[in-house]
Amino acid sequence: MCLLTLVVSLPSLRPPPCGKNVSYPNCDKRASPLLVDIFYCALYIIATGVGGTKSNISTMGVDQFDNFDPKERAHKLTLFNWWAFALYFGTFFTNTILVYIQDNVGSGLGYGIPTLALLVAIISFAFGTPTYRHKPKGGSPFTIMAKVLVSSIRKLDVEVPVDPRELYELSLVEYDSPGKYRIHHSSLLRFLDKAAVKIKELASQWNLCTVTRVEQTKQMLKMIPILCTVVIPSTLFAQTQTLFVKQGTTLDWSMGPHFEIPPASLGVFLTISLLIGIVLYDRFFVPFIRKYTKNPRGITMLQRMGIGLIFYIITMVVASFVERRRLSVAKDHDIVENGQIVPLSIFTLLPQFALMGIASCFLEVAKLEFFYNQAPEGMKSLGTAFSGISYSVGYFLSSFILSTVANVTKKNGHDGWIQNDLNLSHLDYYYAFFAVLSFVNLIFFFIVAQNFDLMKVNQQLKEDNKFTEQTYLAGS
């Protein structure tokens, strides 16, 4: 952020001015390759920092609560809601105050404020460190999973014993130390059990793993299908920062005689909707529905994700109809040139932004909590990182789908759905395509979620039966 602030503040690090009354598209002066490299270097450093912190901040927050304390456990169940609230409140501040400062005061101050805020955050974190609850250091999740996979592949010809007690596992004494947790054998992904089969060769961590390590790997792998189902919603969310904003540039920005809404601030509609949705969900919906479901969370995490996916479909359907309305008004006023303003208020886009916020309130918070809860101890950060992975893949997929649809729809002499001039494009078709894609993804989610729940139920029944059998034998 320091480097980025310098880039937008120092004249020597900025591109040469285009000249008075010269717009960027008509400017023949560009930044040198060195200036571009410095700018992108700053962005990549930020991306690296986000990758290291996003998957750990929420995890560390949850670790501050004691599962065995009833009051702390109750607070823990709502932490992800309020963590998301704090996160998007910062987004709200960015899309309103900071955007206004950048447009009307200067980019240097606009970037300097969050840089100073980060400095205060670092100092606050450093002073608070002694008061936090810290978990003991563990091994790298990637290394553990790699060892299990390599060991399983090395033993392709080895048969897994029928009795899981014959598999390699440490004694209970080994798990008495803090930070170590023993996981019992499950019947899922039995291929990986080969990693825990004892062989005559010299044992090493790359050809013999404990049952606990194998089960940790299983728990991470079985979440991958769920991860695949939340990539498409991230692709849809990317539209709020790209095509939705571009739609706004074609509409009337005025809000009264002396105030205009910058298209870059359109995301504030989404943020406000999301903030209100989180408060209503946590304070009203959960206590109300809990009376009937008896679930401390009100509904399960998978149910909450499913509701979010349904709202994403509704959002794209509404966006398609809104775009059809915009194109109809543009046609009625014979507006076909790029840059012409369609006589339609920018608030026409409010429904699709608000619905996207409601969808995110259900899905985005639920998937973060789901990946954290389902990840085994010692791999919680990797679990929450799955949420960030869905965002990254979704944004890349958004670019791929956009270019693919643009190229395919141009074939055979057609104009294409997506052009530089939105008034000649067919974003209504494009959004309808996303609605269909989201519906297919919803069906896939239902299948995956049902199988995920069945695996948990079957495993629980197996453990209950085993416990009952052992109790019976002990009693006899």
C-alpha positions as MATLAB code, in Angstrom:
seq = 'MCLLTLVVSLPSLRPPPCGKNVSYPNCDKRASPLLVDIFYCALYIIATGVGGTKSNISTMGVDQFDNFDPKERAHKLTLFNWWAFALYFGTFFTNTILVYIQDNVGSGLGYGIPTLALLVAIISFAFGTPTYRHKPKGGSPFTIMAKVLVSSIRKLDVEVPVDPRELYELSLVEYDSPGKYRIHHSSLLRFLDKAAVKIKELASQWNLCTVTRVEQTKQMLKMIPILCTVVIPSTLFAQTQTLFVKQGTTLDWSMGPHFEIPPASLGVFLTISLLIGIVLYDRFFVPFIRKYTKNPRGITMLQRMGIGLIFYIITMVVASFVERRRLSVAKDHDIVENGQIVPLSIFTLLPQFALMGIASCFLEVAKLEFFYNQAPEGMKSLGTAFSGISYSVGYFLSSFILSTVANVTKKNGHDGWIQNDLNLSHLDYYYAFFAVLSFVNLIFFFIVAQNFDLMKVNQQLKEDNKFTEQTYLAGS';
ca = [
       0.000    0.000    0.000;
       2.945    2.348    0.619;
       4.248    1.649   -2.885;
       0.790    2.075   -4.400;
       0.333    5.393   -2.580;
       3.678    6.611   -3.940;
       2.734    5.515   -7.469;
      -0.405    7.680   -7.483;
       1.221   10.584   -5.601;
       4.689   11.210   -7.058;
       4.724   12.806  -10.545;
       7.847   10.808  -11.455;
       5.946    7.530  -10.930;
       2.804    8.594  -12.786;
       2.139    8.576  -16.546;
       2.553   11.946  -18.300;
      -0.625   14.070  -18.362;
      -2.736   13.814  -21.504;
      -3.329   17.518  -21.666;
      -6.246   19.799  -20.963;
      -9.682   18.530  -22.049;
      -8.172   15.334  -23.511;
      -9.931   12.126  -22.485;
      -8.028    8.909  -21.837;
      -9.204    7.096  -25.029;
      -7.897   10.009  -27.130;
      -4.619   10.326  -25.243;
      -1.452    9.395  -27.117;
       0.751    9.481  -24.005;
       1.201    6.259  -22.082;
       3.116    5.106  -19.023;
       6.575    3.678  -19.595;
       7.129   -0.068  -19.080;
       9.014    0.710  -15.852;
       6.078    2.655  -14.404;
       3.680   -0.140  -15.366;
       5.961   -2.716  -13.720;
       6.134   -0.692  -10.494;
       2.358   -0.343  -10.434;
       1.743   -4.058  -10.990;
       4.434   -4.928   -8.468;
       2.432   -3.057   -5.837;
      -0.734   -4.918   -6.817;
       0.988   -8.313   -6.696;
       2.420   -7.555   -3.250;
      -1.101   -6.728   -2.048;
      -2.442   -9.935   -3.590;
       0.269  -11.943   -1.838;
      -0.536  -10.300    1.482;
      -4.257  -10.940    1.056;
      -3.542  -14.580    0.239;
      -1.628  -14.949    3.490;
      -4.072  -13.128    5.752;
      -7.588  -13.837    4.446;
      -7.378  -17.551    5.221;
      -5.961  -16.948    8.712;
      -7.748  -13.936   10.187;
     -11.175  -15.580   10.465;
      -9.590  -18.865   11.594;
      -7.665  -17.117   14.344;
     -10.835  -15.300   15.373;
     -12.721  -18.566   15.818;
      -9.797  -20.011   17.799;
     -10.337  -17.345   20.466;
     -13.546  -19.072   21.611;
     -13.633  -22.101   23.892;
     -15.870  -24.903   22.610;
     -16.363  -26.193   26.154;
     -17.686  -22.878   27.485;
     -21.442  -22.542   26.668;
     -21.359  -18.753   26.392;
     -18.214  -18.697   24.252;
     -19.557  -21.493   22.066;
     -22.717  -19.452   21.413;
     -20.593  -16.454   20.406;
     -18.504  -18.680   18.158;
     -21.580  -19.667   16.125;
     -22.178  -16.020   15.182;
     -18.549  -15.034   14.618;
     -18.545  -15.603   10.860;
     -21.632  -13.406   10.456;
     -20.003  -10.508   12.282;
     -16.628  -11.097   10.684;
     -18.332  -10.724    7.292;
     -20.170   -7.653    8.598;
     -16.863   -5.993    9.563;
     -15.322   -6.961    6.230;
     -18.141   -5.491    4.149;
     -18.460   -2.436    6.356;
     -14.908   -1.674    5.248;
     -16.056   -2.185    1.661;
     -18.925    0.253    2.277;
     -16.461    2.859    3.547;
     -14.293    2.272    0.473;
     -17.130    2.600   -2.036;
     -18.412    5.821   -0.489;
     -15.904    7.951    1.421;
     -12.697    6.815   -0.295;
     -14.171    6.941   -3.806;
     -15.400   10.477   -3.118;
     -11.976   11.526   -1.814;
     -10.193   10.014   -4.827;
     -12.545   11.720   -7.293;
     -12.711   15.128   -5.612;
      -9.553   15.539   -3.490;
      -6.828   13.314   -4.922;
      -5.700    9.731   -5.326;
      -2.740   10.270   -2.996;
      -5.017   10.941   -0.023;
      -7.481    8.287   -1.212;
      -4.781    5.614   -1.034;
      -2.960    7.176    1.917;
      -5.931    6.745    4.274;
      -6.150    2.912    3.940;
      -2.352    2.736    4.127;
      -2.446    4.581    7.462;
      -5.334    2.361    8.594;
      -3.229   -0.741    7.841;
      -0.373    0.685    9.898;
      -2.735    1.220   12.846;
      -4.038   -2.350   12.371;
      -0.517   -3.793   12.470;
       0.312   -1.879   15.653;
      -2.978   -2.953   17.235;
      -2.335   -6.578   16.267;
       1.188   -6.472   17.704;
       0.000   -5.093   21.054;
      -2.874   -7.586   21.210;
      -0.755  -10.648   20.405;
       0.102  -11.503   24.056;
      -3.615  -11.627   24.946;
      -4.674  -13.980   22.129;
      -5.152  -17.715   22.450;
      -2.508  -19.423   20.357;
      -2.618  -22.965   19.014;
       0.600  -25.008   18.931;
       2.400  -25.100   15.606;
       1.616  -28.081   13.402;
       2.927  -29.512   10.170;
       2.098  -28.118    6.756;
      -1.308  -29.420    5.547;
       0.057  -29.697    2.011;
       2.983  -31.827    3.181;
       0.712  -34.109    5.181;
      -1.672  -34.597    2.262;
       1.201  -35.120   -0.164;
       2.682  -37.843    2.029;
      -0.663  -39.654    2.208;
      -1.198  -39.481   -1.552;
       2.349  -40.553   -2.395;
       2.223  -43.406    0.098;
      -1.117  -44.604   -1.303;
       0.201  -44.565   -4.871;
       3.344  -46.436   -3.865;
       1.183  -49.212   -2.419;
      -1.214  -49.713   -5.317;
      -0.819  -53.491   -5.109;
      -1.218  -53.649   -1.330;
      -4.559  -54.853    0.050;
      -6.254  -52.926    2.833;
      -6.998  -55.172    5.847;
     -10.642  -55.720    6.762;
      -9.995  -54.818   10.390;
      -9.009  -51.103   10.567;
      -7.174  -51.812   13.845;
      -4.433  -53.411   11.740;
      -3.668  -50.052   10.143;
      -0.781  -47.975   11.457;
      -1.630  -45.503   14.215;
       0.198  -43.914   17.118;
      -0.653  -44.806   20.686;
      -3.109  -42.669   22.645;
      -0.217  -41.321   24.716;
       1.189  -39.649   21.597;
      -1.995  -37.573   21.292;
      -1.982  -36.321   24.886;
       0.160  -33.292   24.029;
      -1.577  -30.014   23.096;
      -2.366  -29.523   19.429;
      -2.559  -33.242   18.610;
      -5.890  -34.854   17.839;
      -6.606  -38.454   16.962;
      -9.185  -39.196   14.256;
     -10.810  -42.608   14.008;
     -10.898  -44.591   10.787;
     -13.749  -44.026    8.327;
     -14.906  -46.084    5.352;
     -14.686  -43.153    2.923;
     -12.081  -43.063    0.133;
     -10.692  -46.458    1.131;
      -7.965  -46.145   -1.486;
      -6.158  -43.717    0.831;
      -6.148  -46.335    3.597;
      -3.263  -47.967    1.722;
      -1.054  -45.207    3.123;
      -1.587  -46.638    6.634;
      -0.946  -50.276    5.686;
       2.191  -51.613    7.319;
       4.767  -53.102    4.976;
       8.081  -54.854    5.433;
      10.071  -52.084    3.777;
      11.849  -49.483    5.874;
       9.107  -47.206    7.187;
       9.261  -43.524    6.359;
       6.686  -40.734    6.335;
       6.454  -41.083    2.557;
       5.426  -44.736    2.573;
       3.655  -45.115    5.913;
       1.189  -42.642    7.431;
      -0.994  -42.792   10.507;
      -4.750  -43.296   10.284;
      -5.180  -39.767   11.632;
      -3.138  -38.291    8.774;
      -5.126  -40.354    6.280;
      -8.437  -39.192    7.757;
      -7.301  -35.561    7.691;
      -6.596  -35.919    3.988;
      -9.967  -37.585    3.427;
     -11.803  -34.752    5.155;
     -10.101  -32.169    2.945;
     -10.653  -34.097   -0.291;
     -14.336  -34.760    0.322;
     -14.934  -30.963    0.442;
     -13.635  -30.462   -3.110;
     -17.010  -31.256   -4.779;
     -18.648  -28.599   -2.561;
     -15.840  -26.223   -3.520;
     -16.632  -26.803   -7.193;
     -20.272  -25.798   -6.655;
     -19.378  -22.356   -5.231;
     -17.111  -21.332   -8.128;
     -20.010  -20.283  -10.396;
     -21.484  -17.898   -7.761;
     -18.069  -16.239   -7.505;
     -18.168  -15.818  -11.279;
     -21.553  -14.115  -10.957;
     -20.270  -11.905   -8.141;
     -17.489  -10.724  -10.458;
     -20.140   -9.154  -12.706;
     -20.918   -6.593   -9.987;
     -17.451   -5.101  -10.492;
     -17.377   -5.359  -14.284;
     -20.506   -5.519  -16.447;
     -22.887   -4.165  -13.793;
     -20.674   -1.095  -13.426;
     -20.358   -0.712  -17.197;
     -24.147   -0.752  -17.412;
     -24.182    2.093  -14.892;
     -21.925    4.241  -17.090;
     -24.678    4.302  -19.749;
     -27.391    5.558  -17.366;
     -28.265    8.894  -15.769;
     -25.999    9.340  -12.723;
     -27.717   12.432  -11.344;
     -29.277   12.347   -7.894;
     -30.715   15.809   -7.522;
     -29.450   18.991   -9.194;
     -25.986   19.043   -7.601;
     -24.995   15.437   -6.965;
     -24.051   12.509   -9.163;
     -23.381    8.893   -8.231;
     -20.049    7.658   -9.643;
     -20.481    4.280  -11.379;
     -17.627    2.938   -9.233;
     -19.835    3.486   -6.176;
     -22.632    1.265   -7.455;
     -21.245   -1.539   -5.306;
     -22.463    0.361   -2.255;
     -25.984   -0.877   -3.061;
     -24.737   -4.455   -2.783;
     -22.824   -3.719    0.404;
     -25.762   -2.028    2.131;
     -28.010   -4.938    1.199;
     -25.433   -7.410    2.508;
     -24.914   -5.542    5.800;
     -28.643   -5.295    6.453;
     -29.082   -8.937    5.462;
     -26.411  -10.151    7.909;
     -27.963   -8.247   10.821;
     -31.494   -9.467   10.032;
     -30.262  -13.034    9.548;
     -28.286  -13.169   12.796;
     -30.679  -11.246   15.044;
     -34.104  -12.255   13.715;
     -34.045  -15.159   11.255;
     -31.819  -17.510   13.297;
     -33.685  -17.080   16.653;
     -37.033  -17.516   14.866;
     -36.180  -20.601   12.792;
     -34.211  -22.176   15.659;
     -37.489  -22.768   17.524;
     -38.559  -25.204   14.810;
     -35.292  -26.758   13.652;
     -33.630  -26.988   17.100;
     -30.386  -26.239   15.267;
     -28.130  -23.700   17.087;
     -27.391  -22.093   13.699;
     -31.055  -22.008   12.724;
     -30.451  -23.967    9.533;
     -27.511  -26.084    8.448;
     -24.616  -24.530    6.593;
     -25.453  -26.483    3.427;
     -29.072  -25.313    3.582;
     -27.902  -21.718    3.908;
     -25.609  -22.184    0.918;
     -28.477  -23.663   -1.105;
     -30.706  -20.652   -0.364;
     -27.868  -18.372   -1.466;
     -27.526  -20.254   -4.764;
     -31.256  -19.807   -5.400;
     -30.926  -16.058   -4.822;
     -28.043  -15.959   -7.313;
     -30.343  -17.442   -9.965;
     -33.042  -14.867   -9.163;
     -30.425  -12.101   -9.367;
     -29.356  -13.041  -12.885;
     -32.959  -13.379  -14.059;
     -33.732   -9.899  -12.728;
     -30.504   -8.528  -14.263;
     -31.558   -9.940  -17.638;
     -34.956   -8.213  -17.487;
     -33.400   -4.931  -16.309;
     -30.942   -4.996  -19.202;
     -33.776   -5.731  -21.622;
     -35.564   -2.662  -20.240;
     -32.416   -0.543  -20.695;
     -31.981   -1.695  -24.299;
     -35.646   -1.004  -25.007;
     -35.352    2.608  -23.768;
     -32.121    3.061  -25.747;
     -33.848    1.801  -28.909;
     -36.889    4.029  -28.345;
     -34.593    7.081  -28.166;
     -32.458    5.902  -31.085;
     -29.354    5.679  -28.895;
     -26.804    3.421  -30.546;
     -23.483    5.257  -30.202;
     -21.058    4.376  -27.452;
     -20.930    7.037  -24.734;
     -24.485    8.282  -25.125;
     -26.513    8.347  -21.929;
     -29.741    6.361  -21.832;
     -32.509    8.448  -20.176;
     -32.953    5.965  -17.357;
     -31.998    6.453  -13.717;
     -28.983    4.588  -12.415;
     -31.281    3.330   -9.647;
     -32.730    0.962  -12.249;
     -29.796   -1.299  -11.391;
     -30.637   -1.238   -7.679;
     -32.638   -4.546   -7.672;
     -29.812   -6.662   -9.120;
     -27.227   -5.183   -6.744;
     -29.537   -5.611   -3.728;
     -30.371   -9.207   -4.657;
     -26.684   -9.987   -5.130;
     -26.089   -8.693   -1.597;
     -28.822  -10.957   -0.182;
     -27.416  -13.933   -2.089;
     -23.949  -13.206   -0.690;
     -25.373  -12.882    2.833;
     -26.475  -16.502    2.617;
     -23.783  -18.132    0.510;
     -20.529  -16.274    1.168;
     -20.768  -16.427    4.966;
     -22.022  -20.026    4.947;
     -19.277  -21.357    2.687;
     -16.563  -19.771    4.826;
     -18.053  -21.304    7.963;
     -18.614  -24.637    6.222;
     -15.033  -25.016    5.012;
     -13.718  -24.052    8.435;
     -15.943  -26.471   10.350;
     -15.439  -29.426    8.031;
     -11.654  -29.070    7.910;
      -9.822  -31.240   10.485;
      -7.825  -29.752   13.343;
      -4.484  -28.513   12.098;
      -5.915  -27.743    8.638;
      -8.482  -25.067    9.508;
      -6.593  -22.327    7.663;
      -6.466  -24.472    4.530;
     -10.192  -25.041    4.930;
     -10.991  -21.322    5.030;
      -8.582  -20.843    2.123;
     -11.001  -22.919    0.044;
     -13.372  -19.947    0.200;
     -10.693  -17.677   -1.259;
      -9.869  -20.278   -3.899;
     -13.491  -20.237   -5.074;
     -13.251  -16.464   -5.508;
      -9.993  -16.644   -7.466;
     -11.140  -19.440   -9.775;
     -14.521  -17.742  -10.196;
     -12.966  -14.469  -11.318;
     -10.675  -16.227  -13.793;
     -13.656  -18.217  -15.059;
     -15.592  -14.966  -15.485;
     -12.957  -13.645  -17.911;
     -12.854  -16.975  -19.758;
     -16.649  -17.177  -20.139;
     -16.856  -13.544  -21.255;
     -14.265  -13.970  -24.014;
     -15.649  -17.359  -25.066;
     -19.249  -16.144  -25.324;
     -18.133  -12.992  -27.166;
     -16.212  -15.053  -29.740;
     -18.811  -17.795  -30.178;
     -21.731  -15.388  -30.654;
     -19.796  -13.475  -33.340;
     -19.573  -16.485  -35.631;
     -21.524  -16.761  -38.887;
     -21.680  -13.004  -39.327;
     -23.611  -12.240  -36.134;
     -22.906   -9.064  -34.166;
     -22.282  -10.935  -30.930;
     -23.752  -10.572  -27.479;
     -20.874   -8.564  -26.023;
     -19.385   -5.526  -27.771;
     -17.632   -2.354  -26.686;
     -20.909   -0.498  -27.169;
     -23.413   -1.905  -24.680;
     -26.286   -0.357  -26.630;
     -25.470   -2.719  -29.494;
     -24.820   -5.686  -27.240;
     -27.133   -8.290  -25.750;
     -26.184   -8.484  -22.097;
     -29.756   -9.615  -21.450;
     -28.944  -12.861  -23.287;
     -25.646  -13.112  -21.441;
     -27.300  -12.751  -18.037;
     -29.968  -15.277  -19.046;
     -27.154  -17.676  -19.941;
     -25.706  -17.161  -16.448;
     -29.137  -17.858  -14.937;
     -29.304  -21.195  -16.771;
     -25.718  -22.004  -15.793;
     -26.543  -21.183  -12.162;
     -29.590  -23.456  -12.267;
     -27.488  -26.360  -13.532;
     -24.960  -25.589  -10.786;
     -27.779  -25.619   -8.209;
     -28.836  -29.131   -9.301;
     -25.204  -30.249   -9.030;
     -25.025  -28.696   -5.551;
     -28.137  -30.575   -4.400;
     -26.624  -33.874   -5.543;
     -23.250  -33.164   -3.929;
     -24.788  -31.844   -0.696;
     -27.090  -34.863   -0.390;
     -24.180  -37.261   -0.856;
     -22.109  -35.245    1.633;
     -24.852  -35.512    4.263;
     -25.330  -39.219    3.538;
     -21.604  -39.835    4.037;
     -21.768  -38.093    7.413;
     -24.912  -40.007    8.450;
     -23.513  -43.380    7.370;
     -20.237  -42.711    9.154;
     -22.084  -41.619   12.307;
     -24.243  -44.763   12.206;
     -21.120  -46.868   11.806;
     -19.497  -45.200   14.820;
     -22.722  -45.506   16.882;
     -23.049  -49.208   16.030;
     -19.408  -49.775   16.897;
     -19.876  -47.993   20.215;
     -23.028  -50.004   20.974;
     -21.287  -53.276   20.125;
     -18.293  -52.460   22.303;
     -20.582  -51.471   25.174;
     -22.528  -54.711   24.843;
     -19.380  -56.825   24.842;
     -18.008  -54.946   27.836;
     -21.275  -55.451   29.692;
     -21.413  -59.145   28.936;
];
